[in-house]
Amino acid sequence: MATYNNHFTSFAIALILLPTICMATEYIVGDNKGWTINFDYQAWAKGKVFHVGDTLVFNYEAPNHDVYKVNGTAFNDCIAPPDAEKFTSGNDKIELKTAGNKWYLCGKAGHCGTGQKLSIAVSNTSAPEPAPNSAVRGTFFSAYQVLMALIVVLVVEEPIRSGILELQQQNYEDCDICRAPPSPPQSFRPSRSERVEESSENDEQERASEEQVSRDPDDAEALRALMEAKIKANKLDEALRSWLR
């Protein structure tokens, strides 16, 4: 029981912290086209709302391209100043740490003039809703989904199964028929008088069991509730296993 409580506490803390982390969004610049020439990146950025904490991802084949973080003047003149911040990995992730206008361009000769440049405005407010379809959630979001599934399994499924086992054990202990002695081996043939006596005893036990059920309708209702809970638990288990695969 202590282990279960410890697991639940850890998951609850993570559940509180993860949504804040998951608010940030990764934008793949150019989507499937990536960072290249002859592409309208202003059209790509149109309609998107960039927030502080979001990340721009520039995908390209190095060293054919690069990324310079410049000011507005250098952007308009397609100039990559030598003192400007430069990225050359081919998978450059640039976090938007401050609000305001941001400018990026490729420093390779002639590339900026063919459209390989991007200008965006970053909002200082937090993202109020999930990002557009072109945005890609980070790995934290997938971890959050898995965490939610684990919480459902540990918090919902296990207590249901424990309750089912307890009810089954209690019903077994209260059931006279369940505790009846085992039938004799097939090779054993009791005498006629013993068979008559045994038949009478069985009839009495069946009548007693029927009377017990009729006197305790709550037991029958509890048994029905038990079976319904067991069916729901099995369905939940199958759904979770299918989702996690």
C-alpha positions as CSV (number, residue, x, y, z in Angstrom):
1,M,0.0,0.0,0.0
2,A,2.9,2.3,0.8
3,T,4.5,1.7,-2.6
4,Y,1.2,2.5,-4.3
5,N,0.9,5.8,-2.5
6,N,4.5,6.7,-3.3
7,H,3.8,6.0,-7.0
8,F,0.7,8.1,-7.0
9,T,2.4,11.0,-5.3
10,S,5.2,11.0,-7.9
11,F,2.8,10.8,-10.8
12,A,0.6,13.6,-9.4
13,I,3.6,16.0,-9.1
14,A,4.7,15.2,-12.6
15,L,1.1,15.7,-13.8
16,I,1.1,19.2,-12.4
17,L,4.5,20.2,-13.8
18,L,4.3,18.8,-17.3
19,P,1.5,20.9,-18.8
20,T,3.5,24.0,-18.2
21,I,6.4,22.5,-20.1
22,C,4.2,21.3,-22.9
23,M,2.9,24.8,-23.7
24,A,6.0,25.5,-25.8
25,T,5.8,24.5,-29.5
26,E,8.4,23.5,-32.0
27,Y,7.9,25.0,-35.5
28,I,9.6,23.2,-38.4
29,V,10.6,26.1,-40.6
30,G,9.2,25.4,-44.1
31,D,7.6,22.2,-42.9
32,N,8.6,19.4,-45.3
33,K,10.6,21.7,-47.6
34,G,12.9,22.6,-44.7
35,W,15.4,25.5,-45.0
36,T,16.2,26.0,-48.7
37,I,16.1,28.4,-51.6
38,N,13.1,29.4,-53.8
39,F,10.6,29.1,-51.0
40,D,8.3,31.8,-49.6
41,Y,8.9,31.7,-45.9
42,Q,6.8,34.7,-45.2
43,A,3.8,32.9,-46.6
44,W,4.7,29.9,-44.4
45,A,4.8,32.2,-41.3
46,K,1.6,33.9,-42.1
47,G,-1.2,33.0,-39.7
48,K,1.1,31.5,-37.1
49,V,1.4,33.1,-33.7
50,F,4.8,32.7,-32.2
51,H,5.2,32.9,-28.4
52,V,8.1,33.3,-26.0
53,G,9.4,29.8,-25.2
54,D,8.6,28.4,-28.7
55,T,11.4,27.0,-30.9
56,L,12.2,27.3,-34.5
57,V,13.8,24.3,-36.2
58,F,15.8,24.9,-39.3
59,N,16.4,21.6,-41.2
60,Y,18.8,21.6,-44.2
61,E,21.8,19.8,-45.7
62,A,25.0,21.3,-44.3
63,P,27.2,22.9,-45.5
64,N,25.0,23.8,-48.4
65,H,23.1,26.3,-46.2
66,D,23.4,28.0,-42.9
67,V,21.3,30.3,-40.6
68,Y,22.2,33.8,-39.5
69,K,20.3,35.6,-36.9
70,V,20.4,39.3,-38.0
71,N,18.7,42.6,-37.5
72,G,16.1,44.3,-39.7
73,T,18.6,46.2,-41.8
74,A,20.7,43.2,-42.6
75,F,17.6,41.3,-43.4
76,N,16.3,43.8,-45.9
77,D,19.8,44.1,-47.5
78,C,20.4,40.3,-47.5
79,I,23.7,40.8,-45.7
80,A,25.1,38.4,-43.2
81,P,27.3,40.5,-40.8
82,P,30.5,38.7,-39.6
83,D,29.5,39.4,-36.0
84,A,26.0,37.9,-36.4
85,E,25.0,34.7,-34.6
86,K,25.5,31.8,-37.0
87,F,24.2,28.2,-37.0
88,T,25.6,25.5,-39.2
89,S,24.5,22.1,-37.8
90,G,21.8,21.3,-40.4
91,N,19.3,20.8,-37.6
92,D,19.4,24.2,-35.8
93,K,17.0,24.7,-33.0
94,I,16.6,28.4,-32.0
95,E,14.5,29.1,-28.9
96,L,12.5,32.3,-28.9
97,K,13.5,33.7,-25.6
98,T,12.3,37.3,-26.0
99,A,9.3,39.0,-27.6
100,G,9.6,41.3,-30.6
101,N,10.6,41.0,-34.3
102,K,13.1,38.3,-35.3
103,W,15.0,38.0,-38.6
104,Y,16.9,35.0,-40.1
105,L,18.6,34.4,-43.4
106,C,21.0,32.1,-45.2
107,G,24.5,33.5,-45.6
108,K,25.4,31.5,-48.7
109,A,26.0,33.7,-51.7
110,G,22.7,34.5,-53.5
111,H,20.5,32.3,-51.3
112,C,18.8,35.2,-49.4
113,G,17.9,36.9,-52.7
114,T,16.1,33.8,-53.8
115,G,13.8,33.8,-50.7
116,Q,15.8,32.0,-48.1
117,K,15.0,34.3,-45.3
118,L,12.4,34.5,-42.5
119,S,10.9,37.4,-40.5
120,I,8.6,36.7,-37.6
121,A,7.0,38.6,-34.7
122,V,7.1,36.9,-31.2
123,S,4.3,37.5,-28.7
124,N,5.1,38.0,-25.1
125,T,2.0,36.0,-24.0
126,S,1.8,32.3,-23.4
127,A,0.1,30.1,-26.0
128,P,-3.6,29.9,-25.2
129,E,-4.3,26.8,-27.2
130,P,-2.5,24.0,-29.2
131,A,-0.3,25.2,-32.1
132,P,-1.4,24.9,-35.8
133,N,-1.1,21.7,-37.8
134,S,2.4,22.6,-39.1
135,A,3.8,22.8,-35.5
136,V,5.3,19.7,-34.0
137,R,5.0,19.0,-30.3
138,G,8.2,18.2,-28.5
139,T,9.0,14.9,-26.7
140,F,7.5,16.2,-23.5
141,F,4.0,16.0,-25.0
142,S,4.4,12.3,-25.8
143,A,5.7,11.7,-22.3
144,Y,2.7,13.5,-20.9
145,Q,0.3,11.2,-22.8
146,V,2.1,8.1,-21.6
147,L,2.1,9.4,-18.1
148,M,-1.7,9.9,-18.3
149,A,-2.1,6.3,-19.4
150,L,0.0,5.0,-16.6
151,I,-2.0,7.1,-14.1
152,V,-5.2,5.6,-15.4
153,V,-3.7,2.1,-15.1
154,L,-2.4,2.5,-11.5
155,V,-5.1,4.7,-10.1
156,V,-8.2,3.1,-11.7
157,E,-7.5,-0.4,-12.9
158,E,-5.5,-1.8,-9.9
159,P,-8.1,-0.7,-7.2
160,I,-10.9,-2.2,-9.3
161,R,-9.0,-5.5,-9.5
162,S,-8.3,-5.5,-5.8
163,G,-11.9,-4.8,-5.0
164,I,-13.0,-7.6,-7.3
165,L,-10.7,-10.1,-5.7
166,E,-11.9,-9.0,-2.2
167,L,-15.5,-9.4,-3.2
168,Q,-14.8,-12.8,-4.8
169,Q,-13.1,-14.0,-1.6
170,Q,-15.9,-12.7,0.6
171,N,-18.6,-14.3,-1.6
172,Y,-16.6,-17.6,-1.5
173,E,-16.4,-17.5,2.3
174,D,-20.1,-16.8,2.6
175,C,-21.1,-19.5,0.1
176,D,-21.9,-22.9,1.7
177,I,-22.0,-24.6,-1.7
178,C,-18.5,-23.3,-2.6
179,R,-17.1,-24.9,0.6
180,A,-18.9,-28.2,0.0
181,P,-16.6,-31.3,0.2
182,P,-15.4,-32.6,-3.2
183,S,-17.3,-35.4,-5.0
184,P,-16.0,-38.9,-4.3
185,P,-13.9,-40.6,-6.9
186,Q,-15.7,-42.3,-9.8
187,S,-14.5,-45.7,-8.7
188,F,-16.4,-45.2,-5.3
189,R,-19.9,-46.6,-5.4
190,P,-21.9,-45.9,-2.2
191,S,-24.7,-48.1,-1.1
192,R,-28.2,-47.3,-2.0
193,S,-29.0,-46.1,1.5
194,E,-26.0,-43.8,1.4
195,R,-27.0,-42.5,-2.0
196,V,-30.5,-41.7,-0.8
197,E,-29.1,-40.0,2.3
198,E,-26.6,-38.0,0.2
199,S,-29.3,-36.9,-2.2
200,S,-31.5,-35.7,0.7
201,E,-28.6,-33.7,2.1
202,N,-27.9,-32.1,-1.3
203,D,-31.6,-31.2,-1.7
204,E,-31.5,-29.6,1.8
205,Q,-28.3,-27.7,0.9
206,E,-29.8,-26.4,-2.3
207,R,-32.9,-25.2,-0.5
208,A,-30.8,-23.6,2.1
209,S,-28.7,-21.7,-0.5
210,E,-31.9,-20.5,-2.3
211,E,-33.3,-19.3,1.0
212,Q,-30.1,-17.5,1.8
213,V,-30.0,-15.7,-1.6
214,S,-33.7,-14.8,-1.2
215,R,-33.0,-13.4,2.3
216,D,-30.0,-11.4,1.2
217,P,-30.9,-9.6,-2.0
218,D,-28.0,-7.2,-1.3
219,D,-25.6,-10.1,-2.0
220,A,-27.1,-10.7,-5.4
221,E,-26.9,-7.1,-6.2
222,A,-23.3,-6.9,-5.0
223,L,-22.5,-9.9,-7.2
224,R,-24.0,-8.2,-10.3
225,A,-22.0,-5.1,-9.5
226,L,-18.9,-7.2,-9.2
227,M,-19.4,-8.7,-12.6
228,E,-20.0,-5.3,-14.2
229,A,-16.9,-3.9,-12.6
230,K,-14.9,-6.8,-13.8
231,I,-16.1,-6.4,-17.4
232,K,-15.3,-2.7,-17.3
233,A,-11.8,-3.4,-15.9
234,N,-11.1,-5.9,-18.7
235,K,-12.3,-3.5,-21.4
236,L,-10.1,-0.7,-19.9
237,D,-7.1,-3.0,-19.8
238,E,-7.6,-4.0,-23.4
239,A,-8.0,-0.4,-24.5
240,L,-4.9,0.8,-22.7
241,R,-2.8,-2.0,-24.0
242,S,-4.0,-1.3,-27.5
243,W,-3.3,2.4,-27.2
244,L,0.2,1.9,-25.7
245,R,1.2,-0.4,-28.6
